[in-house]
Amino acid sequence: MPTFTYMTRCDGCGECVDICPSDIMHIDTVYRRSYNIEPNFCWECYSCVKACPQHAIDVRGYADFAPLGHSVRVLREEAKGTISWKIRYRDGRVKEFTFPIRTTPWGSIKAPSDYAVSDAQALSAPMLAHEPTALMVETLPTLPPFEPKQG
């Protein structure tokens, strides 16, 4: 199910617009509130829900996540470094989960231009650019060569 915004909570800060990977969260020019311009293309990644400082965005979860008639609240607490999920079922039961924030700070990832240019022979190599250096390992694990069975 796609995201939706509680208009009374939204202050139009645009955090959801900046973080949406499918570029479907927009700010209404008249009311200065966020809204999902194309609900069918929502990835349901919860990025906008977690990024919203006003807790104004919500997503209705699928039955495998929480059954019909539930409510899901996501709370991002930067000071504690956690994201908490609270699911309230129709029968009144409440489940709460807390996980560490594992995202990197904004602007902390190196741009492609910050890496040294690979040589032309690297195009035919099986590794990606700057592996294994960028992965911070000495070597990548490899499989033994395939030997077909005879007979």
Phi and psi in degrees as a GROMACS rama.xvg file:
@    title "Ramachandran Plot"
@    xaxis  label "Phi"
@    yaxis  label "Psi"
@TYPE xy
-79.0093  171.998  PRO-2
-76.131  157.627  THR-3
-145.461  154.77  PHE-4
-112.465  133.945  THR-5
-80.2074  106.632  TYR-6
-62.5619  -27.9547  MET-7
-74.169  -20.0149  THR-8
-95.0608  -29.9059  ARG-9
-69.0363  134.789  CYS-10
-111.553  5.58663  ASP-11
74.0617  28.2036  GLY-12
-68.5667  -28.979  CYS-13
89.4621  5.85916  GLY-14
-58.7429  -39.0917  GLU-15
-66.913  -35.2487  CYS-16
-66.212  -42.1763  VAL-17
-65.9635  -33.5582  ASP-18
-98.3002  -13.6357  ILE-19
-64.3122  118.061  CYS-20
-70.8633  -23.5057  PRO-21
-101.164  6.20665  SER-22
56.3151  43.2082  ASP-23
-112.343  -6.32823  ILE-24
-89.2192  125.318  MET-25
-131.811  163.99  HIS-26
-103.874  125.431  ILE-27
-66.4401  128.1  ASP-28
-70.6802  -24.267  THR-29
-86.3477  -50.6726  VAL-30
-93.67  -8.94018  TYR-31
53.4807  47.7397  ARG-32
-131.479  150.135  ARG-33
-78.4303  154.297  SER-34
-157.5  158.887  TYR-35
-92.2108  113.945  ASN-36
-78.0597  -21.1725  ILE-37
-142.647  79.8898  GLU-38
-55.5341  -30.2556  PRO-39
-67.7869  -20.5086  ASN-40
-98.3975  7.76839  PHE-41
-68.9337  128.991  CYS-42
-81.0546  -12.1608  TRP-43
56.0042  43.4946  GLU-44
-84.8465  -12.3473  CYS-45
68.3618  10.8629  TYR-46
-61.5394  -45.7886  SER-47
-67.3519  -35.9804  CYS-48
-63.1667  -44.0675  VAL-49
-71.8356  -31.9446  LYS-50
-80.8079  -22.1379  ALA-51
-67.5498  115.378  CYS-52
-71.2303  -18.6425  PRO-53
-94.3607  -3.29089  GLN-54
55.1746  43.0306  HIS-55
-96.996  -6.79801  ALA-56
-112.218  139.76  ILE-57
-137.792  161.006  ASP-58
-136.163  135.679  VAL-59
-84.554  123.664  ARG-60
-79.1601  164.678  GLY-61
-80.0274  164.193  TYR-62
-61.7844  -29.8392  ALA-63
-72.7836  -19.6247  ASP-64
-91.5017  -48.7058  PHE-65
-156.368  135.757  ALA-66
-68.9547  164.32  PRO-67
-53.0037  139.231  LEU-68
89.2825  17.7131  GLY-69
-99.8145  175.966  HIS-70
-136.176  142.025  SER-71
-123.339  128.653  VAL-72
-121.369  137.066  ARG-73
-117.916  131.498  VAL-74
-126.94  117.816  LEU-75
-97.687  119.466  ARG-76
-115.442  95.738  GLU-77
-59.8441  -41.179  GLU-78
-62.41  -38.5703  ALA-79
-85.4685  -18.334  LYS-80
73.5856  33.0713  GLY-81
-131.98  158.696  THR-82
-121.469  125.811  ILE-83
-113.102  137.894  SER-84
-115.287  134.361  TRP-85
-128.095  119.021  LYS-86
-112.836  125.154  ILE-87
-112.531  119.043  ARG-88
-84.961  164.123  TYR-89
-59.7902  -32.6801  ARG-90
-82.2766  4.72005  ASP-91
98.4191  -13.6096  GLY-92
-63.3547  146.878  ARG-93
-127.948  131.752  VAL-94
-118.567  136.372  LYS-95
-128.194  137.223  GLU-96
-130.385  141.221  PHE-97
-131.183  130.819  THR-98
-129.682  152.81  PHE-99
-72.3512  149.049  PRO-100
-75.6193  123.199  ILE-101
-110.896  5.65203  ARG-102
-78.3  154.652  THR-103
-86.577  154.667  THR-104
-61.431  148.946  PRO-105
-58.57  128.296  TRP-106
84.8798  2.64029  GLY-107
-86.5365  -12.6864  SER-108
-86.0085  133.455  ILE-109
-66.8409  141.214  LYS-110
-76.6014  154.784  ALA-111
-55.7339  -32.2413  PRO-112
-69.8625  -14.7396  SER-113
-80.5809  -11.3188  ASP-114
-92.4934  154.818  TYR-115
-67.9766  147.386  ALA-116
-72.1725  132.247  VAL-117
-76.1741  153.846  SER-118
-80.7061  169.317  ASP-119
-65.0344  -29.517  ALA-120
-69.5098  -19.9239  GLN-121
-66.7183  -21.3824  ALA-122
-64.6428  -29.3484  LEU-123
-94.8233  -1.82679  SER-124
-76.8732  150.858  ALA-125
-75.2476  -14.0763  PRO-126
-90.7877  157.765  MET-127
-76.8371  167.207  LEU-128
-58.9557  133.304  ALA-129
66.7502  17.4363  HIS-130
-82.3613  148.628  GLU-131
-87.7787  4.58158  PRO-132
-56.6117  -46.4337  THR-133
-67.1063  -24.2126  ALA-134
-87.0395  -4.40125  LEU-135
61.2169  42.2982  MET-136
-130.011  156.889  VAL-137
-73.4076  -47.0948  GLU-138
-140.263  158.664  THR-139
-89.8537  146.549  LEU-140
-66.4084  144.735  PRO-141
-129.014  157.716  THR-142
-93.5707  151.482  LEU-143
-66.4918  154.68  PRO-144
-60.3861  144.401  PRO-145
-75.8574  128.52  PHE-146
-121.11  113.17  GLU-147
-67.5864  147.603  PRO-148
-75.2123  142.786  LYS-149
-106.025  141.458  GLN-150
